[in-house]
Amino acid sequence: MLLKIMKTVIFKLYRYMFKIFGYLLPKKPNLIILESFLGKQYSDNPRAIYEYLMKYYPKYDMYWSVDGRYVKTFKEKNIKYVKRFSIRWLFLMTRATYWISNSRLPLWISKPRNTVYVQTWHGTPLKLLAADMEEVHMPNTNTETYKQNFLKESSKWDFLIAPNAYSREIFKRAFQFDKKMINSGYPRNDYLINANNIENINAIKRLLKLPPDKKIIFYAPTWRDNQFYSKGKYKFELQMDLDLLKKELGTEYIVVLRLHYLVAETLDLKAFQGFVYDFSSHEDIRDLYLISDILITDYSSVFFDYANLKRPIIFFVYDIEDYRDQIRGFYFNLEERAPGPLVKTTKEIIDEIKNINKYGYILTQEIEDFYNTFCYLEDGKATKRVVDALFKE
């Protein structure tokens, strides 16, 4: 009991010091703090911006905000980082001129005077967001509280990146964002345009120790709001029949799996060694996009990014009625506009893949229309547009 009281007191003091330091301490003009997915990854839009600045604007002093459990990647790459919620983090965050993040920061963090908060976000929305959500089924909150908290956070953002016009209009409304929108495409997708060649693909396969003679099925599902252990830790039950998949496709394909960063599961895949590879902890999903021949997903925004490669996408939506009508809701009719077939069973997945093997991948007019609506800004120069908007002056 005493320990719990002490932790509460220390946390309140830490929050108070953050606020005071943010108000009193002078800014360091060239200091930038970056964070990706709650400090768990070196990835996504913040990574693309960081690497561009390192190359073209080396004057900036940049640190990554990192969850203490995930520092290995940063140490191995010799990247400057600071442990999230440490004393040093407190000083760096409150003196930084720029914060760059792709997801929400904790609500208790107050934005200091003269700090510019750049929110890159992390996907084109299919699922309803923030103020657009009719009901919230997440732990330790209710619909009204969730919306209030989200909008309190979004009110701190000074810049927000939009990957396309569709997202721009949704972000304005759902986040009630009325400051500067950067209409650029997503910096993270420059990699898919600029590094999409056989040399890079083979190098990644070697790095990940994947068999070079097998095609790759990439399975990247999202989380379900109403299936959780606790706040920020979600359950995931694998509905795919891996035995059947291996029996029917194992001579030609392997499966690469990546669970959502909020999913807390560690799947037991020992029985499928050499066929299923779990890269949920791999630093950046972009590598997995690039090496994959086919993407299987559900309601995750990954399909908007993968569409840039113009490769086959299969939607494994075994619970679509429940997810669409009860859990979250969609911005558009997925059945009508998805850039690939919707299936509900493993057998249907296998049939679709065998059809691709037999007839090839056909870019239909519907797929081209999808590409022209959601991917038209992705030309390999999105990062430059973002950096020019933020730093060129």
C-alpha positions in Angstrom: 0.0 0.0 0.0 2.8 2.4 1.0 4.7 1.6 -2.3 1.6 2.3 -4.3 1.2 5.7 -2.6 4.8 6.5 -3.2 4.5 5.7 -6.9 1.4 7.9 -7.1 3.2 10.8 -5.4 6.3 10.4 -7.7 4.2 10.4 -10.8 2.3 13.5 -9.8 5.6 15.3 -9.0 7.0 14.2 -12.4 3.9 15.5 -14.2 4.2 18.8 -12.3 7.9 19.1 -13.2 7.2 18.5 -16.8 4.7 21.3 -16.9 7.0 23.7 -15.0 10.1 22.9 -17.1 8.1 23.3 -20.3 7.1 26.8 -19.2 10.5 27.9 -17.7 13.3 26.2 -19.6 14.6 27.9 -22.8 14.1 26.0 -26.1 17.0 24.4 -27.9 16.3 25.6 -31.5 17.7 22.5 -33.3 16.4 19.8 -30.8 13.9 17.3 -32.2 12.3 14.4 -30.3 10.8 11.6 -32.4 8.6 8.7 -31.4 7.0 5.8 -33.3 4.2 3.7 -31.9 4.5 4.6 -28.2 8.3 4.3 -28.3 8.2 0.7 -29.4 9.7 1.0 -32.9 12.2 2.7 -35.2 9.8 2.9 -38.0 7.0 4.6 -40.0 6.8 8.3 -40.9 9.0 9.6 -38.1 11.8 7.2 -39.3 11.5 8.5 -42.9 11.6 12.2 -41.7 14.6 11.4 -39.4 16.6 9.7 -42.1 15.9 12.6 -44.5 17.0 15.2 -42.0 20.1 13.2 -41.1 21.1 13.3 -44.8 20.1 16.8 -45.8 19.8 18.8 -42.5 22.5 17.4 -40.2 22.4 20.6 -38.1 19.5 19.1 -36.1 20.1 17.4 -32.8 17.6 14.4 -32.8 16.7 11.9 -30.2 14.3 9.0 -30.3 11.8 8.6 -27.4 12.0 4.9 -26.7 10.2 2.5 -24.3 12.9 0.9 -22.2 12.0 -2.5 -23.4 12.8 -1.7 -27.0 16.2 0.0 -26.9 18.0 -2.8 -28.6 17.3 -1.6 -32.2 18.5 1.9 -31.4 21.7 0.6 -29.7 22.5 -1.7 -32.6 22.1 1.2 -35.2 23.9 3.7 -33.0 20.9 6.0 -33.0 20.6 8.6 -30.2 17.7 7.8 -28.0 16.3 8.6 -24.6 14.3 6.3 -22.4 10.6 7.3 -22.2 9.6 8.9 -18.9 13.2 9.0 -17.6 14.6 12.2 -16.0 16.7 12.9 -19.1 13.6 12.4 -21.2 11.9 15.1 -19.1 14.6 17.6 -19.8 14.8 16.8 -23.5 11.1 16.8 -24.1 10.5 20.1 -22.4 13.4 21.8 -24.2 12.8 20.4 -27.7 11.6 22.8 -30.4 9.9 19.9 -32.3 8.1 16.7 -31.4 7.4 14.3 -34.2 5.1 11.3 -33.4 2.9 8.9 -35.3 0.5 8.2 -32.5 -1.0 9.9 -29.5 1.2 10.9 -26.6 -0.1 10.3 -23.0 -2.8 12.7 -22.2 -1.0 14.1 -19.1 1.8 15.5 -21.2 1.4 19.3 -21.5 2.9 20.9 -24.6 5.5 23.4 -23.6 5.5 27.0 -24.9 7.0 27.3 -28.4 7.2 23.6 -29.0 6.0 22.5 -32.4 4.1 19.2 -32.2 4.1 17.4 -35.6 1.6 14.5 -35.8 2.3 12.3 -38.7 -0.5 9.7 -37.9 -0.1 6.2 -39.1 -2.6 5.3 -41.8 -5.3 6.1 -44.3 -8.5 5.4 -42.3 -11.0 2.6 -43.1 -12.2 2.3 -39.5 -14.1 5.2 -37.9 -11.8 7.5 -35.9 -12.2 9.7 -32.8 -15.1 12.0 -33.0 -16.7 10.0 -35.8 -17.0 6.8 -33.7 -20.5 6.1 -32.6 -19.6 3.7 -29.8 -16.3 2.9 -28.1 -15.6 -0.7 -26.9 -12.1 -0.2 -25.5 -11.1 -0.9 -21.9 -11.2 1.6 -19.1 -13.2 4.2 -20.9 -16.6 5.1 -22.4 -17.5 6.7 -25.7 -17.8 10.3 -24.4 -14.6 10.1 -22.3 -12.6 8.5 -25.2 -13.7 11.3 -27.6 -12.9 14.1 -25.1 -9.5 12.7 -24.4 -8.7 12.2 -28.1 -9.7 15.7 -29.0 -7.8 17.1 -26.0 -4.7 15.5 -27.4 -5.3 16.5 -31.1 -5.8 20.1 -29.9 -2.0 20.1 -29.1 -1.0 19.2 -32.7 0.4 22.1 -34.8 0.9 20.1 -38.0 -0.8 16.9 -39.3 0.2 14.9 -42.3 -2.4 13.7 -44.8 -1.6 10.9 -47.3 -4.4 11.9 -49.7 -7.5 14.2 -50.0 -9.8 11.5 -48.7 -7.8 11.3 -45.4 -7.5 15.1 -45.2 -11.2 15.6 -44.9 -11.7 12.8 -42.4 -8.8 14.0 -40.2 -10.2 17.5 -40.1 -13.6 16.3 -38.9 -12.7 13.3 -36.8 -9.7 15.0 -35.0 -11.4 18.4 -35.1 -8.1 19.7 -36.5 -8.0 23.3 -37.7 -4.3 24.0 -37.8 -1.8 23.2 -40.6 -2.4 20.1 -42.7 0.5 19.0 -44.9 -1.0 17.3 -48.0 2.1 15.3 -48.9 1.5 11.5 -49.1 3.1 9.4 -46.4 6.9 9.8 -45.9 7.1 6.1 -45.0 5.9 5.0 -48.4 8.8 6.7 -50.2 10.7 3.5 -49.4 8.2 1.4 -51.2 8.8 3.5 -54.3 12.5 4.1 -54.2 13.7 0.7 -52.8 11.5 -1.6 -54.8 14.1 -3.6 -56.7 15.4 -7.1 -56.7 18.7 -6.3 -55.0 17.0 -4.7 -51.9 14.4 -7.5 -51.8 17.0 -10.2 -51.8 19.1 -8.4 -49.2 16.1 -8.1 -46.8 15.4 -11.8 -47.3 19.0 -12.7 -46.4 18.9 -10.4 -43.4 15.7 -12.1 -42.1 17.1 -15.6 -43.0 14.2 -16.4 -45.2 14.4 -19.2 -47.9 15.2 -17.4 -51.2 13.3 -20.0 -53.3 9.9 -19.5 -51.7 7.2 -16.9 -52.4 5.9 -14.9 -49.4 2.4 -14.5 -48.1 2.4 -11.6 -45.7 -0.4 -11.8 -43.0 -1.0 -8.5 -41.2 -4.2 -8.3 -39.2 -5.4 -5.5 -37.0 -6.7 -5.6 -33.4 -10.3 -5.8 -32.2 -11.4 -3.1 -29.8 -13.5 -5.4 -27.7 -10.9 -8.2 -27.2 -8.4 -7.1 -24.6 -6.4 -8.0 -21.5 -6.2 -4.4 -20.3 -5.8 -0.9 -21.7 -3.3 -1.0 -24.6 -3.0 -4.8 -24.5 -5.2 -6.6 -26.9 -6.0 -10.2 -27.6 -5.7 -11.9 -31.0 -7.0 -15.3 -31.9 -5.5 -16.7 -35.1 -8.4 -17.8 -37.2 -6.3 -19.0 -40.1 -5.9 -22.8 -40.5 -2.1 -23.0 -40.8 -2.1 -26.8 -41.2 -4.3 -26.6 -44.2 -2.4 -23.6 -45.6 0.9 -25.5 -45.3 -0.5 -28.7 -46.8 -1.9 -26.9 -49.9 0.8 -24.1 -50.4 3.8 -25.1 -48.4 5.9 -26.3 -51.3 5.8 -22.9 -53.0 5.0 -20.4 -50.2 6.0 -19.4 -46.7 3.9 -17.1 -44.4 5.3 -14.0 -42.7 3.2 -12.8 -39.8 3.1 -9.4 -38.2 0.6 -8.6 -35.4 -0.5 -5.1 -34.6 1.7 -3.2 -32.1 -1.2 -3.1 -29.6 -1.6 -6.9 -29.6 -0.1 -8.5 -26.6 -0.1 -12.1 -27.8 2.9 -14.3 -28.4 1.7 -17.1 -30.7 3.1 -20.6 -30.4 4.3 -21.4 -33.9 6.8 -24.1 -33.2 4.8 -26.7 -35.2 5.1 -24.5 -38.3 8.9 -23.8 -38.1 10.2 -23.2 -41.6 6.7 -22.3 -42.9 5.5 -19.5 -40.6 7.8 -16.7 -39.5 6.6 -14.2 -36.9 8.1 -10.8 -37.5 5.8 -8.9 -35.1 8.9 -7.4 -33.4 10.7 -6.5 -36.6 11.7 -2.8 -36.5 9.7 -1.7 -39.6 6.8 -3.2 -41.6 8.1 -1.6 -44.8 10.7 -4.4 -45.2 7.9 -7.0 -45.0 5.8 -5.2 -47.6 8.7 -5.1 -50.0 9.6 -8.8 -49.8 6.0 -10.1 -50.0 4.3 -11.5 -53.0 0.8 -11.4 -51.5 -0.7 -9.4 -48.6 -3.5 -10.9 -46.5 -5.1 -8.4 -44.1 -8.5 -7.5 -42.7 -9.4 -4.0 -41.6 -5.9 -2.7 -41.1 -4.8 0.4 -43.0 -1.8 -1.6 -44.2 -3.6 -2.3 -47.5 -3.6 1.3 -48.4 0.2 1.3 -48.2 0.7 -2.1 -49.8 -1.4 -1.0 -52.8 1.5 1.2 -53.9 3.3 -2.0 -54.9 0.4 -3.1 -57.2 0.6 -6.6 -55.9 -2.2 -9.0 -54.8 -4.2 -8.3 -51.7 -6.7 -10.7 -50.1 -9.0 -9.6 -47.3 -9.6 -12.3 -44.6 -12.7 -10.8 -43.0 -14.2 -13.7 -41.1 -15.9 -11.3 -38.7 -16.8 -8.5 -41.0 -20.5 -8.1 -40.0 -19.6 -7.9 -36.3 -16.6 -5.6 -36.9 -18.5 -3.3 -39.3 -21.8 -3.1 -37.5 -20.9 -3.6 -33.8 -17.3 -2.9 -33.0 -16.0 -0.1 -35.2 -17.7 0.8 -38.4 -16.2 1.8 -41.8 -15.9 5.0 -43.8 -16.7 3.3 -47.0 -18.2 0.0 -48.2 -15.3 -2.4 -48.1 -17.1 -5.1 -50.1 -17.5 -2.7 -53.0 -14.2 -0.8 -53.0 -11.6 -3.3 -51.6 -8.6 -3.7 -54.0 -8.9 -7.5 -53.8 -11.3 -10.3 -52.9 -13.0 -10.7 -49.5 -12.9 -14.2 -48.0 -14.0 -15.8 -44.7 -12.3 -19.2 -44.7 -8.8 -20.5 -45.1 -10.0 -22.6 -48.0 -11.1 -19.5 -49.8 -7.7 -18.0 -49.2 -6.1 -21.0 -50.8 -8.4 -20.9 -53.8 -7.6 -17.2 -54.4 -3.9 -17.8 -54.2 -4.1 -20.8 -56.6 -6.1 -18.6 -59.0 -3.3 -16.0 -58.8 -0.8 -18.7 -59.6 -2.8 -19.9 -62.5 -4.0 -16.7 -64.1 -1.6 -14.1 -62.7 -2.5 -10.9 -61.0 -4.9 -8.8 -63.0 -5.0 -5.0 -62.3 -8.7 -4.4 -62.8 -10.3 -1.0 -63.4 -11.6 -1.1 -59.7 -8.0 -1.6 -58.5 -6.7 1.2 -60.6 -9.5 3.5 -59.3 -8.5 2.6 -55.8 -4.9 3.4 -56.5 -5.8 6.7 -58.1 -7.9 7.7 -55.1 -5.7 6.7 -52.3 -2.1 6.4 -53.6 -1.8 9.3 -56.1 0.5 11.3 -53.9 3.0 8.5 -53.3 5.7 9.3 -55.8 8.8 8.7 -53.6 9.0 12.4 -52.6 6.5 12.7 -49.8 9.3 13.1 -47.1 10.8 16.1 -49.0 7.4 17.8 -49.1 6.9 17.3 -45.4 10.4 18.5 -44.5 10.1 21.5 -46.8 6.9 22.5 -45.1 8.4 22.1 -41.6 12.0 23.0 -41.8 13.0 24.7 -45.0 12.4 28.3 -43.8 
